[in-house]
Amino acid sequence: MKLKAPTAPEWLALALRELDAVLIDHAHCEKKAAANALSLLQAYPEVPGLPAQMARLAREESAHLARVLQLLEARGLSLGRDAGDPYAQGLMALLRHPAKERQLDRFLVAGIIEARSHERLQLLADGLADEALRRFYAELAVSEDGHTTLFERLAHQVAPAEVVASRLDALLEGEAALIRRLPIRPAVH
């Protein structure tokens, strides 16, 4: 999956300057990713292979959450309440409402979020001075890339290739417009 708009170069400078805020946001992202996996399992248990894949994904995202929480604790930070994610909210607004279309959109939007996470976590891995954090974020970036592929495979299980390609293109256009419109924040998205 190829994003249509790269992250603005200013994002990395801000993220490095306000790394504590990024870490707190990252913990919330991992929490929501685990919850989304369980939500997809609840909503679509009939999709072949999805229950086991989503159970594994929820476990993996929860493990990432635990690791980020350890980083927060080591830095003397607390998680606090989630202020919300205007990026994810903007993408969710693009979901269609007929059940079959919504199912496809949920898989594709989840894949797009993972693709953006992959891009930004890799930027962090490349930009951080702390070697342990660099390795951590490089490892997570690889994981996010795998999650993107997982959601693309699920999309192809529920719709023909041409339908997936057309809808993915439209959602990627919407995501690019969203990225250009939203202010740059010290957050993963």
GROMACS elastic network, one bead per residue, 0.5 to 0.9 nm:
[ bonds ]
;  ai    aj funct       b0    kb
    1   111     6  0.80770   500
    1   112     6  0.76396   500
    1   115     6  0.70582   500
    1   148     6  0.73458   500
    1   149     6  0.78003   500
    1   152     6  0.80752   500
    1   168     6  0.87890   500
    2     5     6  0.89897   500
    2   112     6  0.88732   500
    2   115     6  0.78441   500
    2   172     6  0.83224   500
    3     6     6  0.68804   500
    3   112     6  0.77050   500
    3   115     6  0.73072   500
    3   116     6  0.74516   500
    3   172     6  0.63821   500
    3   173     6  0.86097   500
    3   175     6  0.81413   500
    3   176     6  0.73593   500
    4   172     6  0.63075   500
    4   173     6  0.66842   500
    4   175     6  0.79246   500
    4   176     6  0.56512   500
    5     8     6  0.85905   500
    5   172     6  0.87188   500
    5   173     6  0.85966   500
    5   175     6  0.81060   500
    5   176     6  0.50083   500
    5   177     6  0.80979   500
    5   179     6  0.71501   500
    5   180     6  0.76838   500
    6     9     6  0.85710   500
    6   116     6  0.88143   500
    6   119     6  0.83083   500
    6   176     6  0.81981   500
    6   179     6  0.83929   500
    7    10     6  0.82840   500
    7    11     6  0.68298   500
    7    12     6  0.86081   500
    7   116     6  0.84362   500
    7   119     6  0.79074   500
    7   120     6  0.74764   500
    7   179     6  0.75414   500
    7   180     6  0.87634   500
    8    11     6  0.56357   500
    8    12     6  0.80297   500
    8   179     6  0.88045   500
    8   180     6  0.85492   500
    8   184     6  0.79715   500
    9    12     6  0.61071   500
    9    13     6  0.73771   500
   10    13     6  0.53836   500
   10    14     6  0.63011   500
   10    15     6  0.86085   500
   10   184     6  0.76676   500
   11    14     6  0.51960   500
   11    15     6  0.59726   500
   11    16     6  0.85740   500
   11   120     6  0.88429   500
   11   184     6  0.60783   500
   11   185     6  0.71238   500
   11   186     6  0.72734   500
   11   187     6  0.88313   500
   12    16     6  0.60197   500
   12    17     6  0.84129   500
   12   120     6  0.81635   500
   12   123     6  0.68214   500
   12   124     6  0.68858   500
   12   127     6  0.73562   500
   12   186     6  0.85330   500
   13    16     6  0.53070   500
   13    17     6  0.61634   500
   13    18     6  0.86202   500
   13   127     6  0.86601   500
   14    17     6  0.50522   500
   14    18     6  0.60090   500
   14    19     6  0.80923   500
   14   184     6  0.81896   500
   14   185     6  0.74052   500
   14   186     6  0.59464   500
   15    18     6  0.51526   500
   15    19     6  0.53491   500
   15    20     6  0.86280   500
   15    21     6  0.79739   500
   15    22     6  0.62218   500
   15   124     6  0.78871   500
   15   185     6  0.77164   500
   15   187     6  0.69998   500
   15   188     6  0.84776   500
   16    19     6  0.50394   500
   16    20     6  0.87761   500
   16    22     6  0.83898   500
   16   124     6  0.77084   500
   16   127     6  0.76653   500
   16   128     6  0.70148   500
   16   186     6  0.83194   500
   17    20     6  0.86198   500
   17   186     6  0.84508   500
   18    21     6  0.56001   500
   18    22     6  0.65987   500
   18    23     6  0.89455   500
   18   186     6  0.61158   500
   19    23     6  0.60930   500
   19    24     6  0.86396   500
   19   186     6  0.72801   500
   19   187     6  0.87456   500
   20    23     6  0.50954   500
   20    24     6  0.63175   500
   20    25     6  0.86441   500
   20    72     6  0.78402   500
   20    75     6  0.81624   500
   20    77     6  0.76442   500
   20   186     6  0.87267   500
   21    24     6  0.51924   500
   21    25     6  0.61757   500
   21    26     6  0.84666   500
   21   186     6  0.60202   500
   21   187     6  0.67763   500
   22    25     6  0.50453   500
   22    26     6  0.58940   500
   22    27     6  0.86238   500
   22   185     6  0.86571   500
   22   186     6  0.52213   500
   22   188     6  0.63336   500
   23    27     6  0.62843   500
   23    28     6  0.87873   500
   23    68     6  0.69718   500
   23    69     6  0.85800   500
   23    71     6  0.78600   500
   23    72     6  0.69498   500
   23   187     6  0.78372   500
   23   188     6  0.84535   500
   24    27     6  0.52443   500
   24    28     6  0.65927   500
   24    29     6  0.88179   500
   24    68     6  0.81190   500
   24    69     6  0.82533   500
   24    72     6  0.71206   500
   24    77     6  0.79741   500
   24    78     6  0.77173   500
   24    79     6  0.57720   500
   24    80     6  0.80481   500
   24    82     6  0.88669   500
   24   187     6  0.82624   500
   25    28     6  0.51203   500
   25    29     6  0.62270   500
   25    30     6  0.87936   500
   25    79     6  0.84211   500
   25    82     6  0.77430   500
   25    83     6  0.87870   500
   25    85     6  0.87999   500
   25   186     6  0.81276   500
   25   187     6  0.54994   500
   25   188     6  0.65895   500
   25   189     6  0.87365   500
   26    30     6  0.62718   500
   26    31     6  0.86177   500
   26    65     6  0.81679   500
   26    68     6  0.73114   500
   26   187     6  0.69749   500
   26   188     6  0.59745   500
   26   189     6  0.89519   500
   27    30     6  0.52299   500
   27    31     6  0.62721   500
   27    32     6  0.87174   500
   27    64     6  0.81319   500
   27    65     6  0.54744   500
   27    66     6  0.82435   500
   27    67     6  0.87394   500
   27    68     6  0.56757   500
   27    69     6  0.64956   500
   27    72     6  0.86357   500
   27    79     6  0.74108   500
   28    31     6  0.50375   500
   28    32     6  0.61965   500
   28    33     6  0.85782   500
   28    65     6  0.78986   500
   28    79     6  0.79159   500
   28    81     6  0.87354   500
   28    82     6  0.64736   500
   28    84     6  0.88382   500
   29    32     6  0.51374   500
   29    33     6  0.60662   500
   29    34     6  0.86844   500
   29    65     6  0.82950   500
   29    85     6  0.86759   500
   29   188     6  0.76731   500
   29   189     6  0.87770   500
   30    34     6  0.62669   500
   30    35     6  0.86078   500
   30    61     6  0.55643   500
   30    62     6  0.67572   500
   30    63     6  0.87473   500
   30    64     6  0.64433   500
   30    65     6  0.51550   500
   30    66     6  0.89509   500
   30    68     6  0.84728   500
   31    34     6  0.53397   500
   31    35     6  0.63039   500
   31    36     6  0.86660   500
   31    61     6  0.70814   500
   31    62     6  0.66031   500
   31    64     6  0.86877   500
   31    65     6  0.61031   500
   32    36     6  0.59473   500
   32    37     6  0.85692   500
   32    61     6  0.86933   500
   33    36     6  0.50254   500
   33    37     6  0.62764   500
   33    38     6  0.87885   500
   33    57     6  0.84497   500
   33    58     6  0.72560   500
   33    61     6  0.62485   500
   33    62     6  0.83305   500
   33   110     6  0.86402   500
   34    37     6  0.52137   500
   34    38     6  0.65158   500
   34    39     6  0.86921   500
   34    54     6  0.87052   500
   34    55     6  0.89620   500
   34    57     6  0.69004   500
   34    59     6  0.71032   500
   34    60     6  0.77749   500
   34    61     6  0.50503   500
   34    62     6  0.58479   500
   34    65     6  0.86438   500
   35    38     6  0.51754   500
   35    39     6  0.60871   500
   35    40     6  0.86618   500
   35    58     6  0.69441   500
   35    61     6  0.88312   500
   35    62     6  0.89256   500
   36    40     6  0.60937   500
   36    41     6  0.84918   500
   36    54     6  0.88256   500
   36    58     6  0.79379   500
   36   110     6  0.84008   500
   37    40     6  0.52029   500
   37    41     6  0.62640   500
   37    42     6  0.87089   500
   37    53     6  0.86577   500
   37    54     6  0.50425   500
   37    55     6  0.70828   500
   37    56     6  0.87498   500
   37    57     6  0.63136   500
   37    58     6  0.53590   500
   37    61     6  0.87315   500
   38    42     6  0.61718   500
   38    43     6  0.85880   500
   38    51     6  0.87357   500
   38    54     6  0.63934   500
   38    55     6  0.68662   500
   38    57     6  0.86110   500
   38    58     6  0.63701   500
   39    42     6  0.50214   500
   39    43     6  0.60844   500
   39    44     6  0.85248   500
   39    54     6  0.88722   500
   40    44     6  0.57853   500
   40    45     6  0.77973   500
   40    50     6  0.82589   500
   40    51     6  0.83949   500
   40    54     6  0.71667   500
   40   103     6  0.89177   500
   40   106     6  0.83258   500
   40   107     6  0.85836   500
   41    44     6  0.55021   500
   41    45     6  0.53854   500
   41    46     6  0.89529   500
   41    50     6  0.67161   500
   41    51     6  0.53228   500
   41    52     6  0.85143   500
   41    53     6  0.86977   500
   41    54     6  0.59264   500
   41    55     6  0.74780   500
   42    45     6  0.61620   500
   42    51     6  0.84002   500
   43    46     6  0.87405   500
   43   103     6  0.86871   500
   44    47     6  0.58901   500
   44    50     6  0.74792   500
   44    51     6  0.79833   500
   44   103     6  0.80141   500
   45    48     6  0.78011   500
   45    49     6  0.85574   500
   45    50     6  0.64868   500
   45    51     6  0.56524   500
   46    49     6  0.84731   500
   46    50     6  0.76627   500
   46    51     6  0.81244   500
   47    50     6  0.54619   500
   47    51     6  0.77042   500
   47   154     6  0.81507   500
   47   157     6  0.77091   500
   47   158     6  0.77000   500
   48    51     6  0.77414   500
   48   154     6  0.89539   500
   48   157     6  0.81410   500
   49    52     6  0.58577   500
   49    53     6  0.62034   500
   49    54     6  0.86357   500
   49   154     6  0.88815   500
   50    53     6  0.50133   500
   50    54     6  0.58126   500
   50    55     6  0.83250   500
   50   154     6  0.75782   500
   51    54     6  0.53029   500
   51    55     6  0.60776   500
   51    56     6  0.86257   500
   52    55     6  0.50734   500
   52    56     6  0.61801   500
   52    57     6  0.85288   500
   53    56     6  0.51690   500
   53    57     6  0.60774   500
   53    58     6  0.85948   500
   53   150     6  0.83972   500
   54    58     6  0.59392   500
   54    59     6  0.84202   500
   55    58     6  0.51835   500
   55    59     6  0.62443   500
   55    60     6  0.86616   500
   56    59     6  0.50999   500
   56    60     6  0.61325   500
   56    61     6  0.85900   500
   57    60     6  0.50061   500
   57    61     6  0.60083   500
   57    62     6  0.83703   500
   57   147     6  0.80378   500
   58    61     6  0.51680   500
   58    62     6  0.59889   500
   58    63     6  0.85330   500
   59    62     6  0.50797   500
   59    63     6  0.61929   500
   59    64     6  0.87126   500
   60    63     6  0.50387   500
   60    64     6  0.62998   500
   60    65     6  0.86255   500
   61    65     6  0.61499   500
   61    66     6  0.86603   500
   62    66     6  0.62213   500
   62    67     6  0.86950   500
   63    66     6  0.50407   500
   63    67     6  0.63423   500
   63    68     6  0.87424   500
   64    67     6  0.50951   500
   64    68     6  0.62305   500
   64    69     6  0.85416   500
   64   140     6  0.80031   500
   65    68     6  0.51477   500
   65    69     6  0.60537   500
   65    70     6  0.85953   500
   66    69     6  0.50461   500
   66    70     6  0.62667   500
   66    71     6  0.88097   500
   67    70     6  0.50713   500
   67    71     6  0.64890   500
   67    72     6  0.88164   500
   68    72     6  0.62942   500
   68    73     6  0.86797   500
   69    73     6  0.61590   500
   69    74     6  0.85699   500
   69    77     6  0.88620   500
   69    78     6  0.83393   500
   69    79     6  0.75768   500
   70    73     6  0.50625   500
   70    74     6  0.61084   500
   70    75     6  0.86114   500
   71    74     6  0.51050   500
   71    75     6  0.62730   500
   71    76     6  0.86863   500
   71    77     6  0.84370   500
   72    75     6  0.51658   500
   72    76     6  0.62080   500
   72    78     6  0.64059   500
   72    79     6  0.74147   500
   73    77     6  0.55755   500
   73    78     6  0.68357   500
   73    79     6  0.89530   500
   74    77     6  0.75735   500
   75    78     6  0.89630   500
   77    80     6  0.89143   500
   79    82     6  0.81614   500
   80    83     6  0.89005   500
   81    84     6  0.88505   500
   82    85     6  0.82878   500
   84    87     6  0.89634   500
   84    88     6  0.85002   500
   84    89     6  0.80415   500
   85    88     6  0.54787   500
   85    89     6  0.61271   500
   85    90     6  0.85301   500
   85   187     6  0.87263   500
   85   189     6  0.73387   500
   86    90     6  0.58759   500
   86    91     6  0.85522   500
   86   182     6  0.78108   500
   86   189     6  0.82881   500
   87    90     6  0.51422   500
   87    91     6  0.63606   500
   87    92     6  0.86965   500
   87   113     6  0.88549   500
   87   175     6  0.84358   500
   87   178     6  0.70535   500
   87   179     6  0.75212   500
   87   182     6  0.74765   500
   87   189     6  0.60104   500
   88    91     6  0.50761   500
   88    92     6  0.60929   500
   88    93     6  0.86327   500
   88   109     6  0.88132   500
   88   113     6  0.74228   500
   88   189     6  0.77231   500
   89    92     6  0.50628   500
   89    93     6  0.63046   500
   90    93     6  0.52068   500
   90    94     6  0.70107   500
   90   174     6  0.88610   500
   90   175     6  0.81583   500
   90   178     6  0.69196   500
   91    94     6  0.53434   500
   91    95     6  0.73333   500
   91   109     6  0.67391   500
   91   112     6  0.89706   500
   91   113     6  0.85245   500
   91   171     6  0.80872   500
   91   174     6  0.76087   500
   91   175     6  0.66310   500
   91   178     6  0.79214   500
   92    95     6  0.55047   500
   92   105     6  0.89520   500
   92   106     6  0.81615   500
   92   109     6  0.74847   500
   93    96     6  0.82836   500
   94   105     6  0.81655   500
   94   109     6  0.86743   500
   94   171     6  0.73530   500
   94   174     6  0.76039   500
   95   101     6  0.80680   500
   95   102     6  0.58854   500
   95   103     6  0.88659   500
   95   104     6  0.89809   500
   95   105     6  0.56682   500
   95   106     6  0.69570   500
   95   109     6  0.81081   500
   95   171     6  0.89260   500
   96    99     6  0.81303   500
   96   101     6  0.59734   500
   96   102     6  0.50506   500
   96   103     6  0.87662   500
   96   105     6  0.69496   500
   97   100     6  0.83265   500
   97   101     6  0.67968   500
   97   102     6  0.54253   500
   98   101     6  0.55064   500
   98   102     6  0.59206   500
   98   103     6  0.86259   500
   99   102     6  0.50723   500
   99   103     6  0.61727   500
   99   104     6  0.88462   500
  100   103     6  0.52213   500
  100   104     6  0.65909   500
  100   105     6  0.87476   500
  100   158     6  0.83289   500
  100   159     6  0.88793   500
  101   104     6  0.52590   500
  101   105     6  0.61248   500
  101   106     6  0.85961   500
  102   106     6  0.59750   500
  102   107     6  0.86460   500
  103   106     6  0.52160   500
  103   107     6  0.65085   500
  103   108     6  0.87824   500
  103   155     6  0.82915   500
  103   158     6  0.80512   500
  104   107     6  0.53401   500
  104   108     6  0.62629   500
  104   109     6  0.85984   500
  104   154     6  0.83256   500
  104   155     6  0.55831   500
  104   156     6  0.85975   500
  104   158     6  0.67575   500
  104   159     6  0.71464   500
  104   164     6  0.76874   500
  104   167     6  0.85111   500
  105   108     6  0.50273   500
  105   109     6  0.58246   500
  105   110     6  0.82923   500
  105   155     6  0.81552   500
  105   167     6  0.77260   500
  105   168     6  0.82333   500
  105   171     6  0.82349   500
  106   109     6  0.52049   500
  106   110     6  0.60103   500
  106   111     6  0.85132   500
  106   151     6  0.89525   500
  106   155     6  0.87261   500
  107   110     6  0.52096   500
  107   111     6  0.62479   500
  107   112     6  0.87599   500
  107   151     6  0.53032   500
  107   152     6  0.70166   500
  107   153     6  0.89231   500
  107   154     6  0.66085   500
  107   155     6  0.56984   500
  108   112     6  0.61809   500
  108   113     6  0.86671   500
  108   148     6  0.86668   500
  108   151     6  0.63854   500
  108   152     6  0.64745   500
  108   154     6  0.86215   500
  108   155     6  0.64851   500
  108   164     6  0.83039   500
  108   167     6  0.82691   500
  108   168     6  0.64314   500
  108   171     6  0.78032   500
  109   113     6  0.61648   500
  109   114     6  0.85300   500
  109   151     6  0.85936   500
  109   168     6  0.84307   500
  109   171     6  0.73393   500
  109   172     6  0.87679   500
  110   113     6  0.51863   500
  110   114     6  0.62443   500
  110   115     6  0.86441   500
  110   147     6  0.86314   500
  110   148     6  0.75201   500
  110   151     6  0.66125   500
  111   114     6  0.50417   500
  111   115     6  0.61085   500
  111   116     6  0.87006   500
  111   145     6  0.89361   500
  111   147     6  0.68400   500
  111   149     6  0.71702   500
  111   150     6  0.76442   500
  111   151     6  0.50613   500
  111   152     6  0.63801   500
  112   116     6  0.62174   500
  112   117     6  0.84757   500
  112   148     6  0.68604   500
  112   151     6  0.87755   500
  112   168     6  0.87679   500
  112   171     6  0.83018   500
  112   172     6  0.73719   500
  112   175     6  0.79715   500
  113   116     6  0.51886   500
  113   117     6  0.60948   500
  113   118     6  0.85349   500
  113   148     6  0.79960   500
  113   189     6  0.82393   500
  114   118     6  0.60148   500
  114   119     6  0.86227   500
  114   144     6  0.53826   500
  114   145     6  0.67560   500
  114   146     6  0.85882   500
  114   147     6  0.62413   500
  114   148     6  0.52720   500
  114   151     6  0.88562   500
  115   119     6  0.63031   500
  115   120     6  0.87619   500
  115   144     6  0.67533   500
  115   145     6  0.62129   500
  115   147     6  0.81462   500
  115   148     6  0.56876   500
  115   149     6  0.89595   500
  116   119     6  0.50848   500
  116   120     6  0.62402   500
  116   121     6  0.84994   500
  116   144     6  0.87347   500
  116   188     6  0.83799   500
  116   189     6  0.72298   500
  117   120     6  0.52153   500
  117   121     6  0.58648   500
  117   122     6  0.82978   500
  117   141     6  0.72734   500
  117   144     6  0.64926   500
  117   145     6  0.83733   500
  117   188     6  0.64772   500
  117   189     6  0.70198   500
  118   121     6  0.53102   500
  118   122     6  0.60299   500
  118   123     6  0.85534   500
  118   140     6  0.76599   500
  118   142     6  0.70065   500
  118   143     6  0.78309   500
  118   144     6  0.50164   500
  118   145     6  0.56253   500
  118   148     6  0.85279   500
  119   122     6  0.52977   500
  119   123     6  0.62862   500
  119   124     6  0.88307   500
  119   141     6  0.72187   500
  119   144     6  0.87984   500
  119   145     6  0.86140   500
  120   124     6  0.62485   500
  120   125     6  0.85811   500
  120   141     6  0.79650   500
  120   188     6  0.64766   500
  120   189     6  0.78787   500
  121   125     6  0.61238   500
  121   126     6  0.86005   500
  121   137     6  0.56013   500
  121   138     6  0.69264   500
  121   140     6  0.69429   500
  121   141     6  0.52192   500
  121   142     6  0.89891   500
  121   144     6  0.85611   500
  121   188     6  0.75163   500
  122   126     6  0.61176   500
  122   127     6  0.84567   500
  122   134     6  0.88840   500
  122   137     6  0.65650   500
  122   138     6  0.57827   500
  122   139     6  0.88205   500
  122   140     6  0.82040   500
  122   141     6  0.53584   500
  122   142     6  0.82445   500
  123   126     6  0.51507   500
  123   127     6  0.60241   500
  123   128     6  0.85310   500
  123   137     6  0.87278   500
  123   138     6  0.88188   500
  123   141     6  0.89737   500
  124   128     6  0.57581   500
  124   133     6  0.86602   500
  124   134     6  0.71285   500
  124   137     6  0.65633   500
  124   138     6  0.80412   500
  125   128     6  0.57889   500
  125   129     6  0.88472   500
  125   131     6  0.88812   500
  125   133     6  0.71594   500
  125   135     6  0.67264   500
  125   136     6  0.75434   500
  125   138     6  0.50618   500
  125   139     6  0.86388   500
  125   141     6  0.81046   500
  126   129     6  0.85797   500
  126   134     6  0.67567   500
  126   137     6  0.86521   500
  126   138     6  0.78345   500
  127   134     6  0.77097   500
  128   131     6  0.74045   500
  128   133     6  0.69260   500
  128   134     6  0.57036   500
  129   132     6  0.89543   500
  129   133     6  0.80188   500
  129   134     6  0.72202   500
  130   133     6  0.54241   500
  130   134     6  0.61402   500
  130   135     6  0.88233   500
  131   135     6  0.62443   500
  131   136     6  0.85699   500
  132   135     6  0.52607   500
  132   136     6  0.61881   500
  132   137     6  0.87216   500
  133   137     6  0.60749   500
  133   138     6  0.83998   500
  134   137     6  0.53500   500
  134   138     6  0.60507   500
  134   139     6  0.85703   500
  135   138     6  0.50660   500
  135   139     6  0.60924   500
  135   140     6  0.86044   500
  136   139     6  0.52555   500
  136   140     6  0.63035   500
  136   141     6  0.86823   500
  137   141     6  0.59766   500
  137   142     6  0.86538   500
  138   141     6  0.50921   500
  138   142     6  0.64945   500
  138   143     6  0.88119   500
  139   142     6  0.53734   500
  139   143     6  0.64883   500
  139   144     6  0.89118   500
  140   144     6  0.61661   500
  140   145     6  0.86343   500
  141   144     6  0.51217   500
  141   145     6  0.63183   500
  141   146     6  0.88025   500
  142   145     6  0.51661   500
  142   146     6  0.65006   500
  142   147     6  0.88786   500
  143   146     6  0.51416   500
  143   147     6  0.64028   500
  143   148     6  0.88668   500
  144   148     6  0.63347   500
  144   149     6  0.88250   500
  145   148     6  0.51454   500
  145   149     6  0.65909   500
  145   150     6  0.88331   500
  146   149     6  0.51607   500
  146   150     6  0.62801   500
  146   151     6  0.88822   500
  147   151     6  0.63474   500
  147   152     6  0.86347   500
  148   151     6  0.53849   500
  148   152     6  0.63171   500
  148   153     6  0.87769   500
  149   152     6  0.50398   500
  149   153     6  0.61997   500
  149   154     6  0.86906   500
  150   153     6  0.51957   500
  150   154     6  0.63742   500
  150   155     6  0.87829   500
  151   154     6  0.50127   500
  151   155     6  0.62050   500
  151   156     6  0.87021   500
  152   155     6  0.50619   500
  152   156     6  0.63633   500
  152   157     6  0.87947   500
  152   164     6  0.85968   500
  153   156     6  0.51361   500
  153   157     6  0.64071   500
  154   157     6  0.50341   500
  154   158     6  0.67163   500
  154   159     6  0.89814   500
  155   158     6  0.54777   500
  155   159     6  0.63129   500
  155   160     6  0.86934   500
  155   161     6  0.87174   500
  155   164     6  0.65994   500
  156   159     6  0.54132   500
  156   160     6  0.63417   500
  156   161     6  0.61258   500
  156   163     6  0.89207   500
  156   164     6  0.65425   500
  157   160     6  0.78148   500
  158   164     6  0.88770   500
  159   162     6  0.82663   500
  159   163     6  0.62604   500
  159   164     6  0.62153   500
  160   163     6  0.53559   500
  160   164     6  0.62895   500
  160   165     6  0.86994   500
  161   164     6  0.50732   500
  161   165     6  0.60455   500
  161   166     6  0.85592   500
  162   165     6  0.50723   500
  162   166     6  0.60849   500
  162   167     6  0.85312   500
  163   166     6  0.52200   500
  163   167     6  0.60777   500
  163   168     6  0.83347   500
  164   167     6  0.52934   500
  164   168     6  0.58138   500
  164   169     6  0.84094   500
  165   168     6  0.51438   500
  165   169     6  0.60884   500
  165   170     6  0.86988   500
  166   169     6  0.52278   500
  166   170     6  0.64093   500
  166   171     6  0.87875   500
  167   170     6  0.50678   500
  167   171     6  0.61407   500
  167   172     6  0.84796   500
  168   171     6  0.50783   500
  168   172     6  0.59542   500
  168   173     6  0.84877   500
  169   172     6  0.51040   500
  169   173     6  0.61977   500
  169   174     6  0.86695   500
  170   173     6  0.51094   500
  170   174     6  0.63013   500
  170   175     6  0.86583   500
  171   175     6  0.60414   500
  171   176     6  0.85345   500
  172   176     6  0.60716   500
  172   177     6  0.85759   500
  173   176     6  0.51056   500
  173   177     6  0.62719   500
  173   178     6  0.85962   500
  174   177     6  0.51588   500
  174   178     6  0.61662   500
  174   179     6  0.86895   500
  175   179     6  0.61387   500
  175   180     6  0.86482   500
  176   179     6  0.50849   500
  176   180     6  0.62576   500
  176   181     6  0.85834   500
  177   180     6  0.52042   500
  177   181     6  0.61189   500
  177   182     6  0.86800   500
  178   181     6  0.50453   500
  178   182     6  0.59925   500
  179   182     6  0.55642   500
  179   183     6  0.81651   500
  179   184     6  0.86510   500
  179   189     6  0.87123   500
  180   183     6  0.79931   500
  182   185     6  0.86223   500
  184   187     6  0.83169   500
  184   189     6  0.87307   500
  185   188     6  0.82522   500
  185   189     6  0.77603   500
  186   189     6  0.84061   500
